[in-house]
Amino acid sequence: MILKWAFRYFSESTKIDYLKDQGIMLGSRVRQGRKVYLYMLRDFFVEVIYQHDNVDMNPEKVKTFTSINNLNSYLERDFRSAF
């Protein structure tokens, strides 16, 4: 729980460094022509869109999900919008 709170206040570069070091990359997918990467950190999930879709570049957007239910709802909405 403390990690979720602290992660919110990390700088963007610290978030990415922490994700790469401590997170588990669950996968990537293409959404609206952009590659989106999904990570898991202990009890929450983080979605990252990098500049030029390159994991070695800076992030453009970092979004967190606090529970598996939120993640499932998000993925279902995204899946439905693809068709």
C-alpha positions as CSV (number, residue, x, y, z in Angstrom):
1,M,0.0,0.0,0.0
2,I,2.8,2.4,0.8
3,L,4.5,1.6,-2.5
4,K,1.3,2.7,-4.4
5,W,1.3,6.0,-2.6
6,A,5.0,6.6,-3.0
7,F,5.0,5.6,-6.6
8,R,2.6,8.3,-7.4
9,Y,5.1,10.9,-6.2
10,F,8.2,9.5,-7.9
11,S,9.6,11.5,-10.8
12,E,8.9,10.1,-14.2
13,S,12.4,8.8,-14.6
14,T,12.4,7.2,-11.1
15,K,9.1,5.5,-11.9
16,I,10.5,4.0,-15.1
17,D,13.8,3.0,-13.4
18,Y,11.7,1.3,-10.6
19,L,9.5,-0.4,-13.1
20,K,12.4,-1.8,-15.0
21,D,14.2,-2.9,-11.9
22,Q,11.4,-4.2,-9.6
23,G,8.4,-4.6,-12.0
24,I,7.3,-7.5,-14.0
25,M,6.5,-6.7,-17.7
26,L,3.2,-8.5,-18.5
27,G,3.3,-7.6,-22.1
28,S,2.7,-5.0,-24.7
29,R,-0.1,-4.2,-27.3
30,V,-0.9,-1.7,-29.9
31,R,-3.6,0.8,-29.2
32,Q,-4.5,3.6,-31.6
33,G,-1.3,3.0,-33.5
34,R,0.9,3.2,-30.4
35,K,2.6,0.5,-28.4
36,V,1.5,0.3,-24.8
37,Y,3.5,-1.6,-22.2
38,L,1.9,-3.1,-19.1
39,Y,3.9,-3.8,-15.9
40,M,2.9,-5.2,-12.5
41,L,4.3,-4.0,-9.2
42,R,3.3,-6.0,-6.1
43,D,-0.3,-5.0,-5.8
44,F,-0.9,-2.6,-8.7
45,F,-0.4,-2.3,-12.4
46,V,1.3,0.4,-14.5
47,E,0.7,1.1,-18.2
48,V,3.4,3.1,-20.0
49,I,3.6,4.7,-23.4
50,Y,7.1,5.6,-24.4
51,Q,8.3,8.2,-26.8
52,H,8.6,6.7,-30.3
53,D,7.3,3.5,-28.8
54,N,10.8,2.7,-27.6
55,V,11.4,1.4,-24.0
56,D,14.8,3.1,-24.0
57,M,13.2,6.6,-24.4
58,N,11.4,8.7,-21.9
59,P,7.8,7.9,-21.1
60,E,5.0,10.0,-22.5
61,K,2.2,8.7,-20.3
62,V,2.2,6.6,-17.1
63,K,-1.1,5.3,-15.8
64,T,-1.6,3.1,-12.7
65,F,-4.4,0.6,-11.9
66,T,-5.0,-0.1,-8.2
67,S,-6.8,-3.4,-8.4
68,I,-7.2,-6.4,-10.7
69,N,-10.9,-5.4,-11.1
70,N,-9.9,-2.0,-12.4
71,L,-7.5,-3.6,-14.8
72,N,-10.0,-6.1,-16.1
73,S,-12.6,-3.4,-16.7
74,Y,-10.0,-1.3,-18.5
75,L,-8.9,-4.2,-20.7
76,E,-12.5,-5.2,-21.5
77,R,-13.3,-1.6,-22.6
78,D,-10.1,-1.5,-24.7
79,F,-10.9,-4.9,-26.3
80,R,-14.5,-3.9,-27.2
81,S,-13.3,-0.6,-28.7
82,A,-10.9,-2.5,-31.0
83,F,-13.9,-4.1,-32.9
